[in-house]
Amino acid sequence: MKDKIFGLVGRNISYSFSAGYFKTKFKELGLKKYTYLNFDIESIDKLKKIIKKTDGLKGLNVTIPYKQEVIPLLDKLSKNAEIIGAVNTITISKKGKTKGYNTDYYGFKKALEPLLMPHHNKALILGTGGASKAVAFALRKMMIEYDFVSRTGSDTIFSYEELTAEVFEDYQIIINTSPVGTFPDVDECPPLNYLLFTENHIAFDLVYNPAETKFLRLAKQNGADTENGYAMLVHQAERAWEIWNK
């Protein structure tokens, strides 16, 4: 049996969850000829070269900041990835043909579902990057209304200054999809009035390092139910594994 290689494409990814997760998985499954590598690249343009030069490359995960930038470089997209407009999983055929998928939305959905109560029917998505698109897609699947929040705001997007007590009463799920608060910048958090969180709220942070971000800690102090991005990562990784092994 030939060696099979999988990997992660991103920038500044030495901290990555994926490499450790899949190395452990291969070991547990006794897959001695399976390897998982980090491809830390300064520009997504290097992707084609990686695919060409890496013998036995079967699949890739994609992380910040390339989930949207990677799309024009792929041969095909799954229907969901096309709708979402972001890719975090790629399959590579024997002929070197690439197809992009999004397993982030699946991972988020699986991680959020156990926390939901009947009153959790509207969400605020903090951030407007690739991950926010997957979260929005998952919320639509769950029939949860949502709006986006960004630093600048617009006619259709809340700015942080607009998040009043009234808004917080209306939206019971607050999801941070931005990298704010990720190690080593652990003293940072989205600029919210954290006193507006209550026990009716869920605070969900896609960040998993540290395990409790400042965003989660402050929300929890005011009674919110909190969840970090770890369960989401596990679910999306397992879904990627299924796709690679179809």
C-alpha positions as CSV (number, residue, x, y, z in Angstrom):
1,M,0.0,0.0,0.0
2,K,1.3,3.4,-1.0
3,D,1.7,6.2,1.6
4,K,-1.4,8.5,1.9
5,I,-0.8,12.1,2.8
6,F,-3.3,14.6,4.1
7,G,-2.7,18.1,5.3
8,L,-3.7,21.6,6.4
9,V,-3.3,24.7,4.3
10,G,-3.2,28.1,6.1
11,R,-0.9,30.8,7.4
12,N,0.8,30.8,10.8
13,I,-0.7,27.3,11.6
14,S,1.9,25.8,14.0
15,Y,-0.8,25.8,16.7
16,S,-3.2,23.9,14.5
17,F,-5.8,21.4,15.9
18,S,-5.9,19.3,12.8
19,A,-2.4,17.9,12.7
20,G,-2.5,16.6,16.2
21,Y,-6.1,15.3,15.8
22,F,-5.4,13.3,12.6
23,K,-2.0,12.0,13.8
24,T,-3.7,10.6,16.9
25,K,-6.5,9.2,14.7
26,F,-4.1,7.5,12.3
27,K,-2.3,5.9,15.3
28,E,-5.5,4.7,16.8
29,L,-6.7,3.1,13.5
30,G,-3.2,1.6,12.9
31,L,-2.8,3.5,9.7
32,K,1.0,3.4,9.5
33,K,1.3,4.7,6.0
34,Y,-1.0,7.8,6.6
35,T,0.7,11.1,7.3
36,Y,-0.8,14.6,8.1
37,L,1.3,17.7,7.3
38,N,1.0,21.4,7.8
39,F,1.4,23.5,4.7
40,D,2.1,27.0,6.1
41,I,2.0,29.3,3.1
42,E,2.3,33.0,2.6
43,S,0.0,33.0,-0.4
44,I,-2.7,30.6,-1.6
45,D,-1.1,30.7,-5.1
46,K,1.3,28.1,-3.7
47,L,-1.5,25.5,-3.5
48,K,-1.1,24.2,-7.1
49,K,2.6,23.6,-6.5
50,I,1.9,21.7,-3.2
51,I,-0.6,19.4,-5.0
52,K,1.8,18.8,-7.9
53,K,4.9,18.1,-5.7
54,T,3.4,16.1,-2.9
55,D,3.2,12.4,-3.8
56,G,0.3,10.6,-2.3
57,L,-1.7,13.7,-1.4
58,K,-5.3,12.7,-1.0
59,G,-7.0,15.5,1.0
60,L,-6.5,18.9,2.5
61,N,-8.1,21.0,5.2
62,V,-8.1,24.8,4.7
63,T,-8.0,27.4,7.5
64,I,-7.6,31.1,8.0
65,P,-7.1,33.1,5.8
66,Y,-7.7,31.0,2.7
67,K,-11.2,29.5,3.0
68,Q,-12.6,32.0,0.4
69,E,-9.4,32.7,-1.6
70,V,-9.0,29.0,-2.4
71,I,-12.2,28.7,-4.4
72,P,-11.0,30.0,-7.8
73,L,-8.1,27.5,-7.7
74,L,-10.3,24.4,-7.4
75,D,-11.7,22.3,-10.2
76,K,-15.1,21.7,-8.6
77,L,-17.2,22.6,-5.5
78,S,-19.8,20.7,-3.6
79,K,-23.3,22.3,-3.7
80,N,-23.0,23.4,-0.1
81,A,-19.6,24.9,-0.5
82,E,-20.8,26.8,-3.5
83,I,-23.8,28.2,-1.5
84,I,-21.7,29.1,1.5
85,G,-18.9,30.6,-0.5
86,A,-16.1,29.1,1.7
87,V,-14.1,25.8,1.6
88,N,-12.4,24.1,4.4
89,T,-12.0,20.5,3.0
90,I,-10.5,19.5,-0.4
91,T,-10.3,16.1,-2.1
92,I,-7.6,15.3,-4.6
93,S,-8.2,12.6,-7.3
94,K,-5.5,10.3,-8.8
95,K,-5.4,12.7,-11.7
96,G,-4.8,15.7,-9.4
97,K,-8.3,17.1,-9.8
98,T,-9.6,19.0,-6.8
99,K,-13.0,19.4,-5.2
100,G,-13.9,21.8,-2.4
101,Y,-16.3,21.0,0.4
102,N,-17.4,22.9,3.6
103,T,-17.6,20.8,6.7
104,D,-17.5,23.8,9.1
105,Y,-21.2,24.3,8.8
106,Y,-21.8,20.6,9.7
107,G,-19.4,20.9,12.7
108,F,-21.0,24.1,14.0
109,K,-24.6,22.6,13.7
110,K,-23.6,19.5,15.6
111,A,-21.9,21.5,18.3
112,L,-24.8,24.0,18.8
113,E,-27.8,21.7,18.6
114,P,-27.3,20.2,22.2
115,L,-27.4,23.7,23.7
116,L,-30.6,24.9,22.1
117,M,-33.8,25.6,24.1
118,P,-37.1,26.6,22.6
119,H,-36.4,30.4,23.2
120,H,-33.1,30.3,21.2
121,N,-34.5,31.4,17.9
122,K,-32.4,34.4,16.8
123,A,-28.6,34.7,16.6
124,L,-26.0,37.4,16.1
125,I,-22.9,36.4,14.2
126,L,-19.8,38.4,15.2
127,G,-17.5,38.7,12.1
128,T,-18.1,38.5,8.4
129,G,-15.2,36.2,7.2
130,G,-15.3,32.6,5.7
131,A,-16.3,31.0,9.0
132,S,-19.3,33.3,9.5
133,K,-20.7,32.1,6.1
134,A,-20.6,28.5,7.3
135,V,-22.3,29.5,10.6
136,A,-25.0,31.4,8.7
137,F,-25.7,28.4,6.5
138,A,-26.0,26.1,9.5
139,L,-28.4,28.5,11.2
140,R,-30.6,28.6,8.1
141,K,-30.7,24.8,8.2
142,M,-31.8,25.0,11.8
143,M,-34.4,27.6,11.0
144,I,-32.8,30.2,13.3
145,E,-32.9,33.8,12.2
146,Y,-29.6,35.7,12.3
147,D,-27.9,39.0,11.6
148,F,-24.2,39.9,11.2
149,V,-22.2,42.2,13.4
150,S,-19.0,44.0,12.2
151,R,-16.9,46.9,13.4
152,T,-18.1,49.2,10.6
153,G,-21.7,48.1,10.2
154,S,-24.0,48.9,7.2
155,D,-27.6,49.0,6.2
156,T,-27.8,45.2,6.6
157,I,-25.1,44.6,9.3
158,F,-25.1,45.8,12.9
159,S,-22.1,47.7,14.2
160,Y,-21.0,46.9,17.8
161,E,-22.3,50.3,19.0
162,E,-25.8,49.3,17.9
163,L,-26.0,46.3,20.2
164,T,-28.3,47.7,22.8
165,A,-30.2,46.0,25.7
166,E,-33.1,45.8,23.3
167,V,-31.1,44.0,20.6
168,F,-29.7,41.5,23.2
169,E,-33.2,40.8,24.4
170,D,-34.2,39.9,20.9
171,Y,-31.1,37.8,20.0
172,Q,-30.4,35.0,22.4
173,I,-27.4,33.3,20.6
174,I,-24.2,35.3,20.2
175,I,-21.5,33.6,18.0
176,N,-18.0,34.9,17.7
177,T,-16.6,33.8,14.3
178,S,-13.7,36.2,14.3
179,P,-10.2,35.2,15.5
180,V,-10.3,37.9,18.3
181,G,-9.1,36.3,21.6
182,T,-7.1,33.5,20.0
183,F,-3.8,32.7,21.7
184,P,-1.5,34.6,22.2
185,D,-3.9,37.6,22.2
186,V,-5.9,36.2,25.1
187,D,-6.8,39.6,26.6
188,E,-8.8,40.6,23.6
189,C,-12.5,40.1,23.0
190,P,-15.2,41.5,20.8
191,P,-16.3,45.0,21.9
192,L,-19.6,44.1,23.5
193,N,-21.4,45.2,26.7
194,Y,-21.0,41.9,28.5
195,L,-23.4,43.0,31.2
196,L,-26.2,42.4,28.6
197,F,-25.7,38.7,28.6
198,T,-28.2,36.7,30.7
199,E,-29.0,33.1,31.6
200,N,-31.2,33.1,28.5
201,H,-28.2,33.5,26.2
202,I,-25.8,31.1,24.5
203,A,-22.3,32.5,23.9
204,F,-20.5,30.4,21.3
205,D,-16.9,31.0,20.3
206,L,-15.3,29.4,17.3
207,V,-11.9,30.0,18.9
208,Y,-10.7,26.9,20.9
209,N,-7.3,28.1,22.0
210,P,-7.5,29.2,24.9
211,A,-10.3,26.8,25.9
212,E,-12.1,29.7,27.7
213,T,-11.6,33.0,25.8
214,K,-12.3,36.4,27.4
215,F,-15.5,36.5,25.4
216,L,-16.8,33.3,26.9
217,R,-15.5,34.1,30.4
218,L,-17.3,37.5,30.5
219,A,-20.5,36.1,29.0
220,K,-20.5,33.2,31.6
221,Q,-20.1,35.7,34.5
222,N,-23.5,37.1,33.5
223,G,-25.2,33.7,33.4
224,A,-24.8,32.7,29.7
225,D,-24.4,29.1,28.6
226,T,-21.0,28.9,26.9
227,E,-19.3,26.7,24.3
228,N,-15.9,27.0,22.6
229,G,-15.0,25.8,19.1
230,Y,-13.5,22.4,20.1
231,A,-16.6,20.2,19.5
232,M,-17.2,22.0,16.2
233,L,-13.6,21.2,15.1
234,V,-14.0,17.5,16.0
235,H,-17.3,17.2,14.1
236,Q,-15.9,19.0,11.0
237,A,-12.8,16.9,11.1
238,E,-14.8,13.6,11.2
239,R,-16.9,14.8,8.4
240,A,-13.8,15.7,6.3
241,W,-12.4,12.2,7.1
242,E,-15.7,10.6,5.7
243,I,-15.4,12.7,2.6
244,W,-11.8,11.8,2.0
245,N,-12.6,8.1,2.4
246,K,-15.8,8.0,0.2
